[in-house]
Amino acid sequence: MTVRTPAVARTPRIGLVAGGLGAYWPQFPELLPQLRRSAARVTERMREFDAEVVDVGFISDAQEGAEAAEKLRAADCDLIVGFLTTYMTATMLVPVAQRAGAPVLLINLQPTPSMDHASFDTGQWLAYCGACPLPEMANAFERVGVPFRSVSGHLEDERAWARIGRWIRAAGVRSVLRNGRHGLMGHLYPGMYDVSTDLTMVPASLGGHVEVLEFDDLRVRVEQVGDGELAAKLHETREVFELADSVAEDDLRWAARVSAGLDRLVADFDLDSLAYYHRGLDAEIHERLGAGMILGSSLLTARGVPACGEYELRTSLAMLIADRLGAGGSFTELQALDFAAGVVEMGHDGPGHLAISARKPLLRGLGVYHGKRGWGVSVEFDVRHGPVTLVGMGQSREGRYRLVAAEGEVVPGPHLEIGNTTSRVDFGRDPGEWTDDWSASGVGHHWALATGRLLPDLRALAGLTGLELVEVPG
């Protein structure tokens, strides 16, 4: 049996092809060796990224371009990078763009920031002429129906390499989404129209697979948890969390047992994310399972398998995007507005992303979960202070998914002590006006709260996936 590498663990595969016009080589004998040195430097820099680089070499004419296209198509790349070392015709790269089955990024990186105009001859100038074919490529790509994107700079231009890295990270997220397996367990929280979604729109908008699960799939695995697994999970819990005095030992052991069962569920169904909800009734087993999910879901999220409640499939996908960008991504909703401090308070009862907590997260015992049946333990923390990005997955009237994002800053201040993740976010404007604009974006009830400023990365992801990106200003 073939064992699948989890999508969250898969590094993007980047195809690389460099080229220039072969007619120049006999005219300027020193040009091709110089361009090959530039191409080797690009290959070296590309290999520094967290990606697998498939380098198919240097092309000089349309025939070699077609051969490179076939090699790249067979390599099943997530992004193709075409290095324009000097002028080259569109016919050399159009086959690559059409046949490779992946988005294409063209890079124009001249050897140094500027030419030595007084001493350069034609051959030396041509080594700086990678910008020359860019308009030609853009026009040709438009006419054959291939999206165009490019980065221009010089070989050691860190601004240009930062932009290239952004496209590579976006390709990695696209790969995670296209290869991901997303669990959806239980049923919709009654009445939440905004959460309801057509499961077919996940592969239609992002790729990947949705695995529909029953809470009985979890029940049988929780029943199989042995004493050793339970002891290990209790030990992990006490290492990761500070335990409040309100935590009852029986509730903690139950949450740990459910967590161990969740680990089995994720492994057995090969999941990269999970969204869940079950209402239950009168303390029967399914209600107890639903109430016991918070600990295990938080631990899963911290290790890169986002898990969120209220059947929020689109938000578990947003959390996965944020996590793959290295920014965490904690299950979040609006909680209150502090007009005196000028901040928006947001977070959630239930699972949070422990890796982005400002302190050791607290496990608090609750006798009731507001709006939900059951009781048990819940997670309480504040996201690390500093820049943050809200990442949501909305859905249009036509059913299409869209990214919704906003940048702000988590600032210190008072927090409720009720077993919720809570952060105070300053968007640099009136919190009421910001809340109106955020709500009007079509984001839905929940989203991911991630660390850092992610808008440039999300713009690149939108460019590679075709998703609309709605940016709510701060």
ABEGO torsion letter per residue (X at the ends): XBBBBBAAABBBBBBBBBBBBAAAAAABAAAAAAAAAAAAAAAAAAAABBBBBBBAEBBABAAAAAAAAAAAAAAGBABBBBBBABBBBAAAAAAAAAAAGBBBBBBBBBABABBBAAABBAAAAAAAAAAAAAAAAAAAAAAAGBBBBBBBEBAABAAAAAAAAAAAAAAAAAAAAAABBBBBBEBBBBGBAAABBBAAAAAAAAEEBBBBBBAAAAAAAAAABBAAAAAAAAAAAAAABBBBAABBAAAAAAAAAAAAAAAAAAAAAGBABBBBBBAEBGGBAAAAAAAAAAAAAAAAAAAGBBBBBGGBAAAAAAAAAAAAAGAEGBBBBBABBBAAAGBBBBEBBEBBBAAABABBBBBBBBABBBGBBEBEBBBBBBBBBEBBBBBBBBBBAAGBBBBBBBBBBBBBEBBBBAGBBBBBBBAGBBAAAAAAAAAAAGAEABBBBBBEBAAAAAAAAAAAAGBBBBBBBX
